[in-house]
Amino acid sequence: MNETTLALLAFVPLVLAGVLLIGFRLPARTAMPVVFVVSALIALLAWQMSFTRVLASTIQGLILTVAILWIIFGAILLLNTLKHSGGIKAIRNGFSGISPDRRVQALIVAWLFGCFIEGASGFGTPAAVAAPLMVALGFPALAAVVVGMMIQSTPVSFGAAGTPIVVGVTGGVDRIGITELLEAGGATWQDYYHLIGAEVAVVHGIVGVFMPLIMVVIMVRFFGANKSWKEGLEITPFALFTGVAFVVPYMLAGVLLGPEFPSLIGAGVGLAIVVPAARRGFLLPKKNWDFPEKSAWPDNWIGSLEIKLDDVVGKAPISTFMGWVPYGLLALFLVASRVFDPLKQALTSFSFGWSNILGEAGVSGSIQPLYLPGGILLLVVLITAVMHRMRLGELKAAFGESTRTLLGAGFVLIFTIPMVRILINSGVNAADLVSMPVAMARLVADSVGDIYPLFAPAVGALGAFIAGSNTVSNLMLSDFQFNVAQQLGVSTAMMVALQAVGAAAGNMIAIHNVVAASATVGLLGREGITIRKTILPTIYYVTFAGIIGLLAFYVFDISDPLLALG
């Protein structure tokens, strides 16, 4: 088979997943086992991967599945703990003092608070934390997941204290070769690396300033009684204000401080500005907006996660402040665990896994239960139980409910993530072929020529759609994007930045991220409905970023140290 045929064949698992989930509206628990089998057959027969490598990749995927389930369990457990302690009722009551408008609540809880959690943690934690919290506040489960997935965009490139850039980009390009070229011209790797991070921040800032508005408009259009675009657009001034309050400090941090802090600083400053403004009614519409009465919700809006705020009896009410303290502690502990090296080393020292699984070089998996957000969430749960003076029976009930919610997600993810690892590990094979994701990317690049920069973010998004990770997409495709830029004679730093931006946006439609978020609200089986809605902002994001790339290369003639050497 020629390269084009092979690249088209590599697309088959992704197309099949889209057709089954979105076209036929099958639940992921039905679709993903089929996609896994097809992926394995393509790997064995067309890519000539050894059976051992396919099996090792499957085991690696199962190890990663356990890590993701650990995060999901922690997020659900914290929510259920707060339900039984009375904390959720206190949080919900506190929002009446800010605004009863659901659009405002989505902007504060999902966008700003979610972006902060992303900056601290990554790993899909924002949707896992924000979605059940929104359900507890009275959002339909499906709306909570759709909104929660849209958090996975602007803040993601700098999530987990900048991991997608610090690990993904640095590990995805030929750092040694680039450094030698730079030093020959009097520049350094650090200059080049800082330039990439700054350009990622600027592109995200320009595109992302509209994401809060898009998020609210989609929520109102699909989950409002009137299905109205207009009711969503009524909050345009406040939504844009929220966007600016986030992206201005975000961009400044990216340009001045580096990749570790933009999302944390942008969200922290944004919360400090937006919450007081909302309390004062600044730029808010005169008429509040709410979802229809719960009795009118379609069945597919409702998950199995039940939050009954009158469950807590025989206890004194908890203050709003005390209700929010666990989430404040979560943010604080996540930041500390990622920023303070002694604590980070202590938490990461406890791990277990398998290196070079079945003797396959580079196919390894490990779990760090204390460092992963799941471990930190569990610590916060235990502190909350003491602070909120919970009875042992209440804590046991929270554990039981969380365990039951988790079981469905496990079945879906044991097929989804191993499928992903097979695609990623397919670069080692008897036919000496590049990996399937790189083959797909090459096909796109070869098909479009000089206008490739328009599609560079979409290639990054494709990598994230496959892997469910900005970091992994950057590791897979940054060197490819770098080489395409060299062939076109345009800025390599900017092209790698477009890769990182697109890879962030691709998280909005990544299948196992959708499954994980859906699991936290008991909504498994409706993943295709979510993706049909989140694909709209994903298309917006990669298209706008691609247009910025074209303008940067061919209108503003943006350069970098390597171009200067050329």
N, C-alpha and C positions, 0 to 999 in steps of 0.2 A: 504493500500500500504506500502511496505517496504521502508527503507531509500534510497536504491539505485534507486528504481523506482521514488521516489519523487525527488531525486537529478537530475535524467535524465529529469524529467518533468520540473524542474526549468530551465534547459538549453534551453527549447523549444523557449521561446521568442528571445533569442540571436541567435539561429540557424535560426529561421524564418527570423529575420532581415537580417542576412547574406545572406540567400538564395534569398530573395526578392531584396535586394540592390545590391549584388555582382553577384549572379547567374542569376537572371532574369533581372537585370539592371533596376529595377523599380525606379522611383524617390522617395525620402523620403516622399514627400507629399502623395504618394499612399501607400507606404509600412508601414509607422509608425502608421497610424490609425488602420491598421489590427493587427500589433504587440501589440498595446495598448489594443485592445479588447481581444486578446488571453491572454495577461498577466493578465488582470482583471479576466477573467474566471478561469484561473489556481489558482489565489489568492483566489477566492471565493469558488471554488469547491474542489480543492486538498488541499490547505493550510488552508481552513476554516477560512479565514479572514472575519470579519464582513463587511457587505455592507457599514456601516458607516466609517470603517477604510479605505476601498478602496476609498470611496468618499473623505475622508479627505486627503488621500495621493495625490489624483488627484488635489485637491485644492492647496495643498502645492506645487505640481509641477507647477501649473499655476502661483503661486506667484514667484517661482524661474525663470519661463519663462520671466516674466516681467523684472526681474533684468538683465537677459542675453540680452534681447532685448534692454534695456537701454544702455548696453555697446556697442552692435553692432551699435546702432544709433549714439552714440558719435563718434565711430571710422569712420563710413561712413561720418558723418557730417564734421569732421576735414579734411578728404580727399577732400570732395567737396568744402569746404571753401578755401582750398589751391589751388584747381583747378581754382576757380573764382578769387582769389586774385593774381594769377601768381606765387604763391609759389612753386607749383609742377614743373612748367617749370624751375624755378631757381634750384631746387634740381636735376632735370634731367640733366640740363646743367653742374651742378657741378660734376656729376659723370664722365663726359668726362675728367675731370682733374685728376681723380683717375685711372679709367680704363674703356674702353668701353666694356670689356669682361664681358658677362652676368654671367659667373661663379664667377667672382670676386665680382660683384654686389650682387649676391645671398649670398655669404659668409659674406659680410659686412652688408647689409640691413637685410637679413633674420636671419642669424645665430647670429652675434654679437649684432646688434641693437635689434633684437627680444629677445635674451637671457636677455638683460638688461631690456627690458619692462616686461618680465616674472618675473625677480627678484624683480621688483618694484611692480608688480600688480597681476599677475596670472589671474584667472577668464577667461582664454582663450583670454585675450587681445592681446598677441603677434601676433597671426595669424590674428586677426581682424584688427590690425594696420598695420602689415607688408604686408599682401596680397594685399590690395588696393594700398598701396604705390608702390609695385612691378608692379602692373598693370599700374600705372601712369608712371613708368619708362620704360614701353614697354614690360613687360612680358605678355604672354598669361594668361588669368584669371585662367584656370585650373592649369597651372604650378605654378602660384602664390599661389594657395590654397594648392597644394601638398607640395610645399616647406615650406609654412607657417605652415602646420601641423607637419612637421618634427622638427620644433623648440620645439614642445611640447614633449621633451624627457629629455635630460641632465639637463637643468635648472629648471625643474618643481618641483623637490623635495624641492628646496629652493626658489620657487616662492612666490610672495606676502609676501616678508620678512620672508620666512621660514614657512609659514602657514601649509603646509602638514606635517611638523615635529612638529612644536610648538603646533598645534591644533590636527592634525590627529593622530600622533603616541602617544602623551601624553594622548589624550582622548580615544584612541583605546585600550590601555592596562590597566590592573588593577594596576594603579600607587600606590595605597595605599598598596596593598598586596606585590608588588615588593619592595617598600620602606622598609617595615618591614623586609623582608628577607635580603635586602642589609645591613640595619643598624645592624642586628644581626651579620653580618660578618664584620662589621667595614667599610663598603662602604656606599655611599650615592646615592640617586636618580640622583643627578646632574652628578655624575661620569658616571652612566649608560646611562643617556640621552645624555651626550656629546659623549660617545663611539658610540652610534647608529648614531648620526649625522656625526661623523668622518668616520664611515664605509660606510655610504651612499655616502659621498663625494668621498671617494677613489674608490668605485666600479663604480660610475658614471664617475669619471675621466678616469678610464681605458677604459671603454666601450665607453664613449662619445668622446674621442679624435678622433675617426674615423667618427663621425656623420657628420661633415662638408663635408668630402669627399663623404660619402654615399649620402648625400643630393644632391650634385652637380652631381654625377654620375647618379642618378635616373632622375634628371631634364634633363640632356643631352641625356640620352638614350631614354626617352619617348617623349621629346619635341624638339629634334634636327632634322634637315633636314635629316641627315644620320642615325638616330637611333643607334648611335654608343656608345658602352661602352668605346672604346678607347679614344674618344674625351673628355669624362668625366675624365678618368684616367690621361689625360695629365696634369691636374692641381693638381695631387697628392702632389707634394712638398709644394705648397702654401696652399692647403687645410689642410694638416697635420700641417703645421706651424700655421695656424689659430686655429686648434684644440688644439695644445700645448699652444698657447698664451692664450687660454681661460681656459683650465682645470688645468694648474699648479697653477695660483692664486686662482682658484675655490677650488681646493683640500686643499691648504694651509689655505684658509679662513674657510673651513669646519672643519678642524682639530684644528685650533688655535682659531677661533673666535666664532664658533657656527653656527646654521642653518639660521640666519637672513640674512647673507651677501654674501654667496658664489657666487650666480648667478650675483648679482650686481657687485661685485668686479671682478669676472672672465671676465664678458663682458666689464666692464669699462677699465680694463687693456688690454684686448684683442683689443678693438678698438684703444686704444692709441698706440699699437704696430703695428697692422696689417694695418691700414689706411696709415700711412707714408711709410710702407714697400711697399704697393701696388703702391703708387705714384712713388716710385723709381724703380718699376718693379722687386722687389726682388722675386726670385723663380717663377716668372710668365712665362707661356709658350710664345714662340715667336709669335705664331699666336693667335689672338683674336677669341673668339667664340660668335656667336649670334644665335638667333632663326631664322627660315626661314622667308622670307618676309610675312607680315601679310596677303596678298592675298592668300597665300598657307595654312593658318591655317585651320584645320578642324573646323566645326561648334561647336563641343563640347569643343573646347579650349576657346571659346569666351563667355564672360559673358555680361550682360546688362549694366555693369558699363562702361560708355564712358568717356575717359579723352582726350579731344581735347586741345592741348596745345596752339592753336592759338585763343582760345575763348576770351582771355583777350585783350580788345582793349581800346585805349584811356588812357592807364596808363603807367607810367615809369616802365621799367623792375625792378624786385626785385633781390637783390644780393643773391648769393648762401647761404651766412650766414643767411640772413633774412628769406630765405626759410626754413632753418633747425631750426630756433629758436623755432617755435611752438612745434616740436618734442622734442627739448631740454627742453622746459618748461614742457611738458607732463611728461618726465622722472623725472625731478626735483620735480614737484608737487606730483607725485605718491610716490616717495621715502619719501618726507617730510610727506605725509599723513600716511605712514605706520611706520615711525621711530620715529617721534616726538609725544610723548603721548598727550600733550595739544591739538595739532591740530587734532590728531586722535579722541580724545574724543569729540571735538567740532563737527567734521563731522559726527561721529556715533550717536551723541545725537538726530539727526533728523532722525527718522525712523518710519515706519508704517508696520503693519502686523497683524498676527493672531496667538496667542499662543494656543496650545492644540485644534487644529481645530476640530469642532464638538464634543468637549469633549474627543478627542483621545489623551491620554498622549504621549508626546514626538513628536507629529506631529505638527510642528510649521513652520511658514514661515514669513520672514520679508524682507523689502527692505530699504536700507540706500542710498537714491539717491545721497547724497553729497559725501559719502565715496566710493561708487562704482566707478570704472573707468569711467563710463558714465558721472557722475557729473563733474569729473575732466576734462574729454575731452571737455565738454560743456564750462567750464571756459576757457580752452585754446582756443576754437573757438572764444569766445567773445574778448579775448585779441588779437588774431590774426586779427580779423576784424578791430580793432583799429590800430594795428601796421602796417598792410598792407593797411590802408586807403581805406577800402572797402566801396562801396556804398550800401545803404540799399537794393536796388534791387538785387545786387549780393548775399548778405547774404540770402535774401528770396529765391532765386533760389537754393542755396545750401541746405537750409532746405527742400524745396519741393522735390528735387531729392533724398535726404536721406530718407525722409518719404516713398516715393514710393518704394525704394529699400527694406525697412524694412518689408513691408507688407507680402511678401512671406515667410520670415523666421518665422514669428509669427505663421502661420498655421501649419507648420511642428513641431515646438517646443511645441505647446500646446498638442501634442500627445506624443512626445518623452520624455520630462522631467517628466510628470505625470506617464508614464510607469516605469521610473527609480525609482520614489519614491514608487510605489507599491511594487516593488521587495525589496527595502531596508527596508520598513516598515513591511514586511511580517512576521517578527519574533514575532509579537504579534498576536496570533490566537487561535482558540478553540481547535486545535489539539496539542498544546504545541510543535510545531515544531520550529527549528531554521529558520532564514530568508533564502530566496532562495539563495542569494550569498554565505552564509556560507555553505549551503547544497552542493552547487556546489564545493566549495573549499574542503570540507571534502571528497567528492567522489574522487577528484584528489589525495588527500593525501593518502587515504586508498588504492588506486589502485597502487601506485608506491613504497611504502615502504621506505627503507633507501636512495634511490636516490631522495627522495622528494626535497632536496635543489635545484636540477636542475630545478624543476618546480615551486619553490616558487615565482620567479619573474613573471612567467606566471599567477599565481593565483592573484598577485597584479594587473597585467595588466587586467585580467578579471574583477576585481572590478572596475577599472577605465573605462573600456569599457562600463560597465553597467551604472556607475554613471556619467561619463564624468568629474571625479574629482579625483586627487591624494589624496586630503585630505579626501574625503568621503571613498575612497577605504581603506585608512589607518584606519579610524574610524571603518569600518566594519570588517576588516580582520587582524589587527595587533595582537589582542589577540589570534585569531586562529593560526596565524603563531608562536607566542610565545609558545603556548601549544604544537604544533607539535615539535618544537625544544626541549622542555623538554622531550617529549616522546622518541625522537631520542638520547637524551643525548649530544646535540651539542649546540653551542653558541646561546642563545636566542637573544642577541643584534644583531648578524650578520643576523639571520633569519628575524628579524623585518626590518633590513636594506635592505635585498633583497626584502621584501614586498614593501618598499617605492620606491626602484629603479624600480621595475616592474610596480608599479602603475603610475610612471611618464611616462614610455614608453607607457602604455595603452592609454594615451591621444591622441596618434597619430592616433588611429582608433576609438576613442569614437564618436558615431554617432552625438550627439548634438553639439560636438565641430566642426565636419566637416560641419554640417548644418550652424552653426554660421559663420564660416570662409567663406563658400560658399556665404552666404547672403551678405557679405560685398563687393563682386565683381559681384553680380548679376548672380550667377552660380547655383541657386537652381535647383534640379532635376538631378544633376550628382554626387550625393554623393557616389554612389557605385563605380564609376570610380576612385574617389580619394582614397577610402578605399582599392581598389585592389592594388594601388601603395604604400600607406603608410603601408600596412601590411608587406611589405618586410623588412623595417628597424625595425618594431616592433618585428618581429621574430628574427632578428639579435640581437636586444637589450636584449630581455628576455633570449635568448639562451646563449649569451656570459656572461651575469650576472649570470645565473644559473651555468655555468661551473666554474666561479670564486667562487661561493658559495660552490660547491663540493670540489674544491681545498682547500678552506679556512678551511672546516670542516675536510676533510679526509686526506689531505696531510700536510697542515701547522698546523693542530690541533689548530685553533684559539680558544681563550677562552674569558670568560667575568666574572665579579664578581659573578654571580649566579652559574656558573659552578664550580668556586673555592669553593663555599659553599657546593656544592654537593659532 
